[in-house]
Amino acid sequence: MELPHHVGLLVKRIGVTGGTLCRTLTTACRAHRLPVRSSGRRSLAARYSSAASGSACKALLYRNHGDPAQVVQLESVELPVLDERSVLVKMLAAPINPSDINMVQGTYAILPDLPAVGGNEGVGVVMEVGSQVTNLRAGDWVIPRDAGLGTWRTAAVFSEEVLTPVANDIPLLSAATLGVNPCTAFRMLSDFETLKPGDTVIQNAANSGVGQAVIQIAAARGIHTINVVRDRPDLQKLTEKMHAMGAGHVIKEETLRKPEMKELFKKVPRPKLALNGVGGKSATELLRHLQAGGTMVTYGGMSKQPVTVPVSALIFKDVKVRGFWVSQWKRDHAHDRGALQDMLAQLCDLIREGKLTAPACTEVHLQDHTHALDNAMKPFISTKQVLVM
């Protein structure tokens, strides 16, 4: 089978021949089918296209909510035949994020109908487009516009509207992890306070995917960061790694409550912005260190503890307490494709300049998903699990 020129360029980039790429997709989508249950819910295939069912592909599917290592299974899922406004995508890589885990557990804010394919983020390559598709073409790299598409799979047929193109001259792992954490960091640093070079941001969960993106984007803008992490056996190694990516100051949670903070604020201004991904006491301590009129933005709650706001911070410092969810931002801007594309373009520029790198990743084959899911839920794991197809 002869491939178009731009697909030929792609296969050179990912290190396979054109024939191998075609055989990979054909083989993955041939032999098995997902049994049909009379549950009254739409089939997985029907969620992506109104076309009749076609061949099948491998996917990590869950039929019930629960422990991801127990309920997620590698199965075959029917693919619909391509219709005029849909595209066939071969998935290349997809990370396992905390939100993915929560969705499988049934504790996330949005939950797909069951059975569902796991994964909300990842990058794929367009293999074929319908006759009425206008914004995508074969060879394009694409990422989901919103959560819930199911990216832990070898291939899918998606509506054109649920995908957005991304540059294919950036590293694969950067593209696979671009749509959630870097976008969250970018928006929080841009939308809540007017930050100038020399200003300070303080954040907990600083070694998380969002935290690492905050460090790098802030450094590129000349903004100081105070980065709070939990104590651990390899703290010195982690601190050195964070300094290397641009972190100004790395401190332990316990330090937030010690006099050393006064000495720190002789070196950098008190923060205008606090970013909270933990909740509980950690969030309360961040609030105490904000300058008057500053803002704390909560985007996660890893401690599963509520945020307690000191009365004194509200009365005497007039701090603002806000929340942010990148999925909601994308939905609010669903009719403004330029807003998302502009943000992605700026992030890709930082990646090309070497100022924004993907978090440390462990690449895991789809069939080894149980091991990857187990590791994704362990404490003090500093690498992101990424499923490669």
C-alpha positions as CSV (number, residue, x, y, z in Angstrom):
1,M,0.0,0.0,0.0
2,E,1.4,3.4,-1.0
3,L,1.3,6.1,1.7
4,P,0.9,9.8,1.0
5,H,4.1,11.9,1.3
6,H,3.2,13.4,4.7
7,V,2.4,10.0,6.2
8,G,5.7,8.8,4.8
9,L,7.4,11.6,6.7
10,L,5.6,10.5,9.8
11,V,6.6,6.9,9.6
12,K,10.3,8.0,9.3
13,R,9.8,10.0,12.5
14,I,8.5,7.1,14.5
15,G,10.9,4.6,13.1
16,V,8.8,2.1,11.2
17,T,8.3,1.4,7.5
18,G,5.1,2.4,5.8
19,G,4.1,-1.2,5.3
20,T,4.7,-1.9,9.0
21,L,2.5,1.0,10.0
22,C,-0.3,-0.2,7.7
23,R,0.0,-3.8,9.0
24,T,0.0,-2.5,12.6
25,L,-3.3,-0.8,12.2
26,T,-4.8,-3.6,10.1
27,T,-3.7,-6.4,12.5
28,A,-4.8,-4.5,15.6
29,C,-8.3,-3.9,14.2
30,R,-9.2,-7.3,12.7
31,A,-9.8,-10.4,14.8
32,H,-11.9,-9.6,17.9
33,R,-15.2,-7.9,18.7
34,L,-16.7,-6.6,22.0
35,P,-19.7,-8.7,23.1
36,V,-23.0,-6.7,23.0
37,R,-24.9,-6.4,26.2
38,S,-28.6,-5.3,26.4
39,S,-27.9,-2.6,29.1
40,G,-29.9,0.1,27.4
41,R,-26.8,2.2,27.0
42,R,-25.2,3.2,23.8
43,S,-22.4,0.9,22.6
44,L,-18.8,2.3,22.6
45,A,-18.8,2.4,18.8
46,A,-22.0,4.5,18.8
47,R,-20.4,7.2,21.0
48,Y,-17.9,8.0,18.2
49,S,-20.0,7.7,15.0
50,S,-23.4,6.9,13.8
51,A,-22.0,4.6,11.2
52,A,-22.4,0.8,11.2
53,S,-19.8,-1.2,13.2
54,G,-16.7,-2.2,11.4
55,S,-13.5,-3.8,12.6
56,A,-12.1,-3.8,16.1
57,C,-9.0,-2.6,18.0
58,K,-7.5,-3.3,21.4
59,A,-8.5,-1.0,24.3
60,L,-8.3,-0.8,28.1
61,L,-11.9,-1.1,29.1
62,Y,-13.8,-1.1,32.4
63,R,-17.3,-2.3,32.9
64,N,-17.6,-1.3,36.6
65,H,-16.1,1.4,38.8
66,G,-13.5,0.3,41.3
67,D,-9.8,-0.4,41.8
68,P,-8.3,0.3,38.4
69,A,-5.8,-2.6,38.6
70,Q,-8.9,-4.9,39.1
71,V,-11.6,-3.5,36.8
72,V,-9.5,-2.4,33.8
73,Q,-9.1,-5.1,31.2
74,L,-7.5,-5.3,27.8
75,E,-10.3,-6.2,25.4
76,S,-11.3,-5.8,21.8
77,V,-13.7,-2.9,21.0
78,E,-15.7,-2.5,17.8
79,L,-14.7,0.4,15.6
80,P,-17.4,2.1,13.5
81,V,-17.0,2.6,9.8
82,L,-15.6,6.0,9.0
83,D,-18.4,8.5,8.2
84,E,-18.1,11.8,6.3
85,R,-17.3,13.9,9.4
86,S,-15.1,11.5,11.4
87,V,-11.5,10.5,11.4
88,L,-9.6,7.3,12.0
89,V,-6.9,7.8,14.5
90,K,-4.0,5.5,15.5
91,M,-3.1,6.2,19.1
92,L,0.6,6.6,19.7
93,A,0.9,7.3,23.5
94,A,-1.4,8.1,26.4
95,P,-0.5,8.9,30.0
96,I,-2.2,7.7,33.2
97,N,-3.2,10.9,35.1
98,P,-4.8,11.1,38.6
99,S,-8.1,12.2,36.9
100,D,-8.0,9.0,34.8
101,I,-7.7,7.0,38.0
102,N,-10.5,8.9,39.7
103,M,-12.7,8.4,36.6
104,V,-12.2,4.6,36.8
105,Q,-12.9,4.7,40.5
106,G,-16.1,6.6,39.9
107,T,-15.1,9.6,42.0
108,Y,-14.5,12.2,39.2
109,A,-16.8,15.1,38.4
110,I,-17.7,13.6,35.0
111,L,-18.2,9.9,34.3
112,P,-18.8,8.2,30.9
113,D,-21.4,5.6,30.4
114,L,-20.2,2.1,31.1
115,P,-18.5,0.1,29.6
116,A,-15.9,2.8,28.9
117,V,-12.4,3.0,27.6
118,G,-10.0,4.7,30.1
119,G,-7.8,7.7,29.5
120,N,-8.5,11.4,28.9
121,E,-5.2,12.5,27.3
122,G,-2.8,11.3,24.7
123,V,-1.6,11.8,21.1
124,G,-2.5,10.0,18.0
125,V,-1.9,10.2,14.2
126,V,-4.8,10.7,11.7
127,M,-4.8,7.7,9.3
128,E,-7.9,8.5,7.3
129,V,-10.5,11.3,7.2
130,G,-14.1,11.4,6.1
131,S,-15.2,13.3,3.0
132,Q,-16.5,16.3,4.9
133,V,-13.6,16.7,7.3
134,T,-12.0,20.2,6.8
135,N,-9.6,20.8,9.6
136,L,-7.6,17.6,9.7
137,R,-5.8,15.4,7.2
138,A,-3.9,12.1,7.2
139,G,-0.6,12.4,9.0
140,D,-1.7,15.1,11.5
141,W,-1.0,14.6,15.1
142,V,-4.1,15.1,17.3
143,I,-5.0,15.4,20.9
144,P,-8.5,15.4,22.6
145,R,-10.2,18.7,23.0
146,D,-12.0,17.5,26.2
147,A,-12.1,14.7,28.7
148,G,-13.8,11.4,28.3
149,L,-12.8,10.3,24.8
150,G,-11.0,7.1,25.9
151,T,-7.4,7.3,24.8
152,W,-6.0,4.0,26.2
153,R,-6.5,2.1,23.0
154,T,-4.7,1.3,19.8
155,A,-7.1,3.1,17.4
156,A,-10.4,5.0,17.4
157,V,-12.9,6.7,15.1
158,F,-13.6,10.2,16.4
159,S,-15.7,13.1,15.3
160,E,-13.5,15.8,13.9
161,E,-15.0,18.3,16.4
162,V,-13.6,16.5,19.5
163,L,-9.9,16.6,18.3
164,T,-7.4,19.4,17.9
165,P,-4.2,19.3,15.9
166,V,-0.9,19.6,17.6
167,A,2.6,20.1,16.1
168,N,4.4,16.9,15.1
169,D,7.9,18.4,15.4
170,I,7.9,18.1,19.2
171,P,8.9,15.0,21.2
172,L,6.2,12.3,21.3
173,L,6.0,12.3,25.1
174,S,5.6,16.1,25.2
175,A,2.7,15.8,22.7
176,A,1.1,13.0,24.7
177,T,1.2,15.0,28.0
178,L,0.4,18.4,26.5
179,G,-3.4,18.7,26.8
180,V,-3.9,18.6,30.6
181,N,-1.0,19.6,32.9
182,P,0.8,22.2,30.8
183,C,-2.6,23.8,29.8
184,T,-3.6,23.9,33.5
185,A,-0.3,25.5,34.5
186,F,-0.5,28.0,31.6
187,R,-4.0,29.2,32.4
188,M,-3.5,29.5,36.2
189,L,-0.4,31.6,35.6
190,S,-2.2,33.8,33.1
191,D,-5.8,34.2,34.2
192,F,-6.0,35.0,37.9
193,E,-3.2,37.6,38.7
194,T,-1.3,39.9,36.5
195,L,2.2,38.5,37.0
196,K,5.3,40.4,36.0
197,P,9.0,39.4,36.0
198,G,10.2,39.4,39.6
199,D,6.8,38.4,41.1
200,T,6.5,35.2,43.1
201,V,4.2,32.2,42.9
202,I,4.0,29.6,45.7
203,Q,2.7,26.1,45.0
204,N,2.2,22.7,46.7
205,A,2.4,19.4,44.9
206,A,5.3,21.1,43.1
207,N,6.7,17.8,41.7
208,S,3.4,16.8,40.1
209,G,2.9,17.1,36.4
210,V,1.2,20.5,36.9
211,G,3.8,21.6,39.3
212,Q,6.7,20.9,36.9
213,A,4.9,22.8,34.2
214,V,4.3,25.7,36.5
215,I,8.0,25.8,37.4
216,Q,9.1,25.9,33.7
217,I,6.5,28.3,32.4
218,A,7.1,30.7,35.3
219,A,10.9,30.5,34.8
220,A,10.4,31.4,31.1
221,R,8.5,34.5,32.2
222,G,11.0,35.5,34.9
223,I,8.7,34.7,37.8
224,H,10.0,33.3,41.0
225,T,8.6,30.0,42.4
226,I,8.4,28.7,45.9
227,N,7.8,25.0,45.5
228,V,6.5,22.9,48.4
229,V,7.0,19.1,48.4
230,R,6.4,16.3,50.9
231,D,9.5,15.0,52.8
232,R,10.8,11.7,51.3
233,P,14.0,9.6,51.3
234,D,15.3,11.0,48.0
235,L,14.4,14.6,48.8
236,Q,17.9,15.9,47.9
237,K,17.8,14.2,44.5
238,L,14.3,15.6,43.9
239,T,15.4,19.1,44.9
240,E,18.3,19.1,42.5
241,K,16.1,17.9,39.7
242,M,13.6,20.7,40.4
243,H,16.3,23.3,40.5
244,A,17.6,22.1,37.2
245,M,14.2,22.7,35.6
246,G,14.0,26.3,36.9
247,A,12.6,26.1,40.5
248,G,13.8,29.0,42.5
249,H,13.2,27.6,46.0
250,V,12.2,24.0,47.0
251,I,10.9,23.5,50.6
252,K,9.2,20.8,52.6
253,E,5.6,21.1,53.8
254,E,6.9,21.5,57.4
255,T,8.9,24.5,56.5
256,L,5.7,26.5,55.7
257,R,5.1,26.7,59.5
258,K,8.6,27.6,60.5
259,P,10.5,31.0,61.0
260,E,12.6,30.2,57.9
261,M,9.8,31.6,55.8
262,K,10.6,35.1,57.0
263,E,14.2,34.7,55.8
264,L,12.9,33.4,52.5
265,F,10.8,36.5,52.0
266,K,13.9,38.7,52.4
267,K,15.1,37.1,49.1
268,V,11.8,37.1,47.1
269,P,8.6,39.1,47.4
270,R,5.6,37.5,49.1
271,P,3.6,35.6,46.5
272,K,0.7,37.2,44.5
273,L,-0.5,33.7,43.5
274,A,-0.8,30.4,45.4
275,L,-1.6,27.2,43.5
276,N,-3.1,24.4,45.5
277,G,-3.3,20.8,44.4
278,V,-3.4,19.2,47.8
279,G,-6.0,20.9,50.1
280,G,-6.2,20.5,53.9
281,K,-3.5,22.1,56.1
282,S,-1.2,22.6,53.1
283,A,-3.6,24.9,51.4
284,T,-4.2,26.8,54.7
285,E,-0.5,27.4,55.0
286,L,-0.2,28.7,51.4
287,L,-2.9,31.2,52.2
288,R,-1.1,32.5,55.2
289,H,1.9,33.4,53.0
290,L,0.0,35.3,50.3
291,Q,0.5,39.0,50.0
292,A,-2.5,41.3,50.7
293,G,-5.0,40.9,47.9
294,G,-3.4,37.8,46.5
295,T,-5.2,34.8,45.1
296,M,-5.1,31.1,45.9
297,V,-6.3,28.8,43.0
298,T,-7.3,25.2,43.8
299,Y,-7.0,22.8,41.0
300,G,-6.7,19.5,42.9
301,G,-7.2,17.8,46.3
302,M,-4.8,15.0,46.7
303,S,-5.1,15.0,50.5
304,K,-8.9,14.6,50.2
305,Q,-9.2,17.2,52.9
306,P,-11.3,20.4,52.7
307,V,-9.7,23.8,52.2
308,T,-9.9,25.8,55.4
309,V,-9.6,29.6,55.0
310,P,-8.3,31.5,58.0
311,V,-10.7,34.4,58.9
312,S,-7.7,36.7,59.3
313,A,-6.6,36.1,55.7
314,L,-10.0,37.2,54.5
315,I,-10.5,40.2,56.8
316,F,-7.0,41.6,57.0
317,K,-5.4,40.5,53.7
318,D,-8.5,40.3,51.5
319,V,-7.2,37.2,49.8
320,K,-9.2,35.6,47.0
321,V,-10.0,31.9,46.9
322,R,-10.7,30.5,43.4
323,G,-10.9,27.2,41.6
324,F,-9.8,26.0,38.2
325,W,-10.6,22.9,36.1
326,V,-9.1,22.8,32.6
327,S,-11.9,20.7,31.2
328,Q,-14.4,23.5,32.1
329,W,-12.1,26.1,30.5
330,K,-12.0,24.1,27.3
331,R,-15.8,23.8,27.4
332,D,-16.2,27.5,28.0
333,H,-14.1,28.1,24.9
334,A,-15.5,25.3,22.8
335,H,-16.7,27.8,20.1
336,D,-13.4,29.7,20.2
337,R,-10.9,27.3,18.6
338,G,-8.4,30.0,18.4
339,A,-8.1,30.3,22.2
340,L,-7.0,26.7,22.6
341,Q,-4.8,26.7,19.5
342,D,-3.0,29.9,20.6
343,M,-2.2,28.4,24.0
344,L,-1.0,25.1,22.4
345,A,1.2,27.1,20.0
346,Q,2.8,29.1,22.9
347,L,3.4,25.8,24.8
348,C,4.9,24.2,21.7
349,D,7.2,27.2,21.2
350,L,8.5,26.7,24.8
351,I,9.0,23.0,24.1
352,R,11.0,23.7,20.9
353,E,13.1,26.3,22.8
354,G,14.0,23.7,25.4
355,K,12.1,25.7,28.1
356,L,9.3,23.2,28.7
357,T,9.9,19.4,28.8
358,A,7.6,16.5,29.5
359,P,7.7,15.2,33.1
360,A,9.8,12.1,33.6
361,C,7.9,9.3,32.1
362,T,8.0,5.5,32.2
363,E,6.8,4.0,28.9
364,V,4.7,0.9,29.3
365,H,3.1,-1.3,26.6
366,L,-0.6,-1.6,26.6
367,Q,-0.6,-5.3,27.6
368,D,1.4,-4.3,30.8
369,H,-1.3,-1.9,31.9
370,T,-1.9,-3.6,35.4
371,H,1.7,-2.8,36.4
372,A,1.4,0.8,35.1
373,L,-1.9,1.4,36.9
374,D,-0.4,0.0,40.2
375,N,2.6,2.4,39.9
376,A,0.4,5.4,39.0
377,M,-1.3,5.0,42.4
378,K,1.9,4.6,44.5
379,P,3.1,7.5,46.7
380,F,6.4,9.2,45.9
381,I,6.5,7.9,42.3
382,S,8.2,10.7,40.4
383,T,7.6,9.3,36.9
384,K,4.4,9.5,34.9
385,Q,3.2,6.2,33.5
386,V,2.6,6.5,29.7
387,L,1.0,3.7,27.7
388,V,2.6,3.3,24.3
389,M,0.7,1.6,21.5
